Amino acid sequence: MHQQLLASPIVRTYLTGTGVRLDGVDLVPADCFELPFGTFSTVEFAHLFSIFDGSRVHQQAEKSISLDDAPPGLYFTIINHRLIESRHKNRLGVFQREGDAIDLYIEDMHIDHYYLSEHQTPPHLGTLAFALCAITAHLAGMGRITLVAADGQGRNTRYVGVKVWPKFGFDALLLPDETAHTPHLAHCATVQDVIALDEAWWAEHGTQRRMAFDLSPHSTSWQKLITYASRKVSEGSHP
């Protein structure tokens, strides 16, 4: 899957680590540099944080939970007026989650903001970019990727995260009694349980919540993503 993504014309056009500027410094695709969570080439850095070619990037350490519920950590804000939705910036970061054992900390990733321009990006760019992000995070030894999947209700009617992110393998527990009055879904415990039985129901009734992608090998998240992304890689194999 990783090799197919790297060979994709879409990835070779938009995610090559070319023209990336980090806090005023121009990065070269072959460069390697140290980050608190490992050593990365510019290309790996671009794949991990979905930094499209020609982007400007700002690095910032956050010491408290943000207004959007992003945990404290090291974040990268990405500016790309061509590919990112007008007036928006993408923001992804890495934080430490306490493990089950004493003094054990696991590096996790958090997607705070992720927008793509509907009219300026090729089909499947978001799918292929996230698949590369997940694979690179897994190879770096991270545990999971978290985010808040927005539901588009109220004034943010263009938000489709609650429909899209589960297609990539993100999952969450259902709210208490969320499906209690829907007999064929009454015994479901998670979002993916519901989608497996009735994806249309979730598309219509699903609501905003925090979700996670499990980066451990053979997880349900990987099974979902590999199936979905493989189809999109095939569809986008021709320019």
GIGI-V492554 format. One record per residue. N is the residue number from 0. RES is the residue in one small letter. BURIAL is 1 if it has 9 or more other C-alpha atoms within 8 Angstrom, else 0. D_FIRST is the distance of its C-alpha to the first C-alpha in Angstrom with 1 decimal. Layout:
BEGIN
n=N res=RES burial=BURIAL d_first=D_FIRST
n=N res=RES burial=BURIAL d_first=D_FIRST
END
This chain:
BEGIN
n=0 res=m burial=0 d_first=0.0
n=1 res=h burial=0 d_first=3.8
n=2 res=q burial=0 d_first=5.4
n=3 res=q burial=0 d_first=5.1
n=4 res=l burial=1 d_first=6.2
n=5 res=l burial=0 d_first=8.7
n=6 res=a burial=0 d_first=9.9
n=7 res=s burial=1 d_first=10.6
n=8 res=p burial=1 d_first=14.4
n=9 res=i burial=1 d_first=14.6
n=10 res=v burial=1 d_first=12.9
n=11 res=r burial=1 d_first=15.0
n=12 res=t burial=0 d_first=18.0
n=13 res=y burial=0 d_first=18.0
n=14 res=l burial=1 d_first=16.1
n=15 res=t burial=1 d_first=17.3
n=16 res=g burial=1 d_first=19.7
n=17 res=t burial=1 d_first=22.6
n=18 res=g burial=1 d_first=25.9
n=19 res=v burial=1 d_first=25.2
n=20 res=r burial=1 d_first=28.5
n=21 res=l burial=1 d_first=28.7
n=22 res=d burial=0 d_first=32.2
n=23 res=g burial=0 d_first=33.8
n=24 res=v burial=0 d_first=32.0
n=25 res=d burial=0 d_first=29.9
n=26 res=l burial=1 d_first=26.7
n=27 res=v burial=1 d_first=25.5
n=28 res=p burial=1 d_first=21.7
n=29 res=a burial=0 d_first=22.3
n=30 res=d burial=0 d_first=24.5
n=31 res=c burial=0 d_first=23.9
n=32 res=f burial=0 d_first=25.8
n=33 res=e burial=0 d_first=26.6
n=34 res=l burial=0 d_first=25.9
n=35 res=p burial=0 d_first=27.4
n=36 res=f burial=0 d_first=24.1
n=37 res=g burial=0 d_first=22.9
n=38 res=t burial=0 d_first=22.7
n=39 res=f burial=1 d_first=20.3
n=40 res=s burial=1 d_first=20.0
n=41 res=t burial=1 d_first=20.7
n=42 res=v burial=1 d_first=17.2
n=43 res=e burial=1 d_first=15.8
n=44 res=f burial=1 d_first=18.7
n=45 res=a burial=1 d_first=17.8
n=46 res=h burial=1 d_first=14.2
n=47 res=l burial=1 d_first=15.7
n=48 res=f burial=1 d_first=18.4
n=49 res=s burial=1 d_first=17.2
n=50 res=i burial=1 d_first=19.9
n=51 res=f burial=1 d_first=20.0
n=52 res=d burial=1 d_first=21.7
n=53 res=g burial=1 d_first=25.5
n=54 res=s burial=1 d_first=25.6
n=55 res=r burial=1 d_first=28.3
n=56 res=v burial=1 d_first=27.5
n=57 res=h burial=1 d_first=30.0
n=58 res=q burial=1 d_first=29.6
n=59 res=q burial=0 d_first=31.8
n=60 res=a burial=0 d_first=32.5
n=61 res=e burial=1 d_first=33.5
n=62 res=k burial=0 d_first=35.9
n=63 res=s burial=0 d_first=36.4
n=64 res=i burial=1 d_first=34.7
n=65 res=s burial=0 d_first=34.4
n=66 res=l burial=0 d_first=35.9
n=67 res=d burial=0 d_first=32.5
n=68 res=d burial=0 d_first=32.1
n=69 res=a burial=1 d_first=29.7
n=70 res=p burial=1 d_first=30.3
n=71 res=p burial=1 d_first=31.8
n=72 res=g burial=1 d_first=29.4
n=73 res=l burial=1 d_first=28.3
n=74 res=y burial=1 d_first=27.2
n=75 res=f burial=1 d_first=26.0
n=76 res=t burial=1 d_first=27.4
n=77 res=i burial=1 d_first=25.8
n=78 res=i burial=1 d_first=28.0
n=79 res=n burial=1 d_first=26.9
n=80 res=h burial=0 d_first=29.5
n=81 res=r burial=0 d_first=27.5
n=82 res=l burial=1 d_first=24.3
n=83 res=i burial=1 d_first=25.5
n=84 res=e burial=1 d_first=28.0
n=85 res=s burial=0 d_first=31.5
n=86 res=r burial=0 d_first=33.4
n=87 res=h burial=0 d_first=30.3
n=88 res=k burial=1 d_first=28.4
n=89 res=n burial=1 d_first=25.1
n=90 res=r burial=1 d_first=25.4
n=91 res=l burial=1 d_first=23.0
n=92 res=g burial=1 d_first=24.0
n=93 res=v burial=1 d_first=23.8
n=94 res=f burial=1 d_first=26.5
n=95 res=q burial=1 d_first=27.7
n=96 res=r burial=0 d_first=27.9
n=97 res=e burial=0 d_first=30.5
n=98 res=g burial=1 d_first=29.2
n=99 res=d burial=0 d_first=31.2
n=100 res=a burial=0 d_first=32.9
n=101 res=i burial=0 d_first=35.7
n=102 res=d burial=0 d_first=34.7
n=103 res=l burial=0 d_first=30.9
n=104 res=y burial=0 d_first=28.9
n=105 res=i burial=1 d_first=25.2
n=106 res=e burial=1 d_first=23.4
n=107 res=d burial=1 d_first=22.0
n=108 res=m burial=1 d_first=20.9
n=109 res=h burial=1 d_first=22.8
n=110 res=i burial=1 d_first=22.2
n=111 res=d burial=1 d_first=25.8
n=112 res=h burial=0 d_first=25.7
n=113 res=y burial=1 d_first=22.9
n=114 res=y burial=1 d_first=24.2
n=115 res=l burial=1 d_first=23.1
n=116 res=s burial=1 d_first=25.7
n=117 res=e burial=0 d_first=25.5
n=118 res=h burial=0 d_first=27.2
n=119 res=q burial=0 d_first=25.8
n=120 res=t burial=1 d_first=22.0
n=121 res=p burial=0 d_first=19.9
n=122 res=p burial=0 d_first=18.4
n=123 res=h burial=1 d_first=15.1
n=124 res=l burial=1 d_first=15.4
n=125 res=g burial=0 d_first=15.9
n=126 res=t burial=1 d_first=12.8
n=127 res=l burial=1 d_first=10.5
n=128 res=a burial=1 d_first=12.7
n=129 res=f burial=1 d_first=12.7
n=130 res=a burial=1 d_first=9.0
n=131 res=l burial=1 d_first=9.4
n=132 res=c burial=1 d_first=12.6
n=133 res=a burial=1 d_first=11.6
n=134 res=i burial=1 d_first=9.1
n=135 res=t burial=1 d_first=12.0
n=136 res=a burial=1 d_first=14.6
n=137 res=h burial=1 d_first=13.2
n=138 res=l burial=0 d_first=13.3
n=139 res=a burial=0 d_first=16.7
n=140 res=g burial=0 d_first=17.9
n=141 res=m burial=1 d_first=18.6
n=142 res=g burial=1 d_first=19.5
n=143 res=r burial=1 d_first=18.9
n=144 res=i burial=1 d_first=18.9
n=145 res=t burial=1 d_first=22.0
n=146 res=l burial=1 d_first=23.6
n=147 res=v burial=1 d_first=26.4
n=148 res=a burial=1 d_first=25.3
n=149 res=a burial=1 d_first=28.2
n=150 res=d burial=1 d_first=29.7
n=151 res=g burial=1 d_first=31.5
n=152 res=q burial=0 d_first=34.8
n=153 res=g burial=0 d_first=38.0
n=154 res=r burial=0 d_first=38.0
n=155 res=n burial=0 d_first=34.2
n=156 res=t burial=0 d_first=33.6
n=157 res=r burial=0 d_first=30.7
n=158 res=y burial=1 d_first=28.5
n=159 res=v burial=1 d_first=25.8
n=160 res=g burial=1 d_first=23.9
n=161 res=v burial=1 d_first=25.1
n=162 res=k burial=1 d_first=23.7
n=163 res=v burial=0 d_first=20.3
n=164 res=w burial=1 d_first=19.1
n=165 res=p burial=1 d_first=19.3
n=166 res=k burial=1 d_first=17.0
n=167 res=f burial=1 d_first=14.3
n=168 res=g burial=1 d_first=15.4
n=169 res=f burial=1 d_first=18.5
n=170 res=d burial=1 d_first=21.5
n=171 res=a burial=1 d_first=25.2
n=172 res=l burial=0 d_first=28.4
n=173 res=l burial=1 d_first=30.6
n=174 res=l burial=0 d_first=33.9
n=175 res=p burial=0 d_first=37.0
n=176 res=d burial=0 d_first=38.1
n=177 res=e burial=0 d_first=35.5
n=178 res=t burial=1 d_first=35.1
n=179 res=a burial=1 d_first=38.4
n=180 res=h burial=0 d_first=40.0
n=181 res=t burial=0 d_first=37.2
n=182 res=p burial=0 d_first=37.9
n=183 res=h burial=0 d_first=34.7
n=184 res=l burial=1 d_first=32.8
n=185 res=a burial=1 d_first=35.5
n=186 res=h burial=0 d_first=33.8
n=187 res=c burial=1 d_first=30.5
n=188 res=a burial=0 d_first=29.8
n=189 res=t burial=1 d_first=26.7
n=190 res=v burial=1 d_first=25.2
n=191 res=q burial=1 d_first=22.3
n=192 res=d burial=1 d_first=25.2
n=193 res=v burial=1 d_first=26.8
n=194 res=i burial=1 d_first=23.9
n=195 res=a burial=0 d_first=23.2
n=196 res=l burial=0 d_first=26.8
n=197 res=d burial=0 d_first=27.6
n=198 res=e burial=1 d_first=25.2
n=199 res=a burial=0 d_first=28.0
n=200 res=w burial=1 d_first=30.3
n=201 res=w burial=1 d_first=28.0
n=202 res=a burial=1 d_first=27.5
n=203 res=e burial=0 d_first=31.3
n=204 res=h burial=0 d_first=32.4
n=205 res=g burial=1 d_first=29.7
n=206 res=t burial=0 d_first=31.1
n=207 res=q burial=1 d_first=30.0
n=208 res=r burial=1 d_first=29.0
n=209 res=r burial=1 d_first=27.1
n=210 res=m burial=1 d_first=23.6
n=211 res=a burial=1 d_first=21.1
n=212 res=f burial=1 d_first=17.4
n=213 res=d burial=1 d_first=17.3
n=214 res=l burial=1 d_first=14.9
n=215 res=s burial=0 d_first=16.1
n=216 res=p burial=0 d_first=13.9
n=217 res=h burial=0 d_first=13.9
n=218 res=s burial=1 d_first=15.6
n=219 res=t burial=0 d_first=16.3
n=220 res=s burial=1 d_first=14.7
n=221 res=w burial=1 d_first=11.2
n=222 res=q burial=1 d_first=12.0
n=223 res=k burial=1 d_first=13.1
n=224 res=l burial=1 d_first=10.4
n=225 res=i burial=1 d_first=7.4
n=226 res=t burial=0 d_first=10.0
n=227 res=y burial=1 d_first=11.3
n=228 res=a burial=1 d_first=8.6
n=229 res=s burial=1 d_first=7.1
n=230 res=r burial=0 d_first=10.8
n=231 res=k burial=1 d_first=11.4
n=232 res=v burial=1 d_first=9.0
n=233 res=s burial=0 d_first=10.9
n=234 res=e burial=0 d_first=14.1
n=235 res=g burial=1 d_first=13.8
n=236 res=s burial=1 d_first=13.0
n=237 res=h burial=0 d_first=16.7
n=238 res=p burial=0 d_first=18.8
END
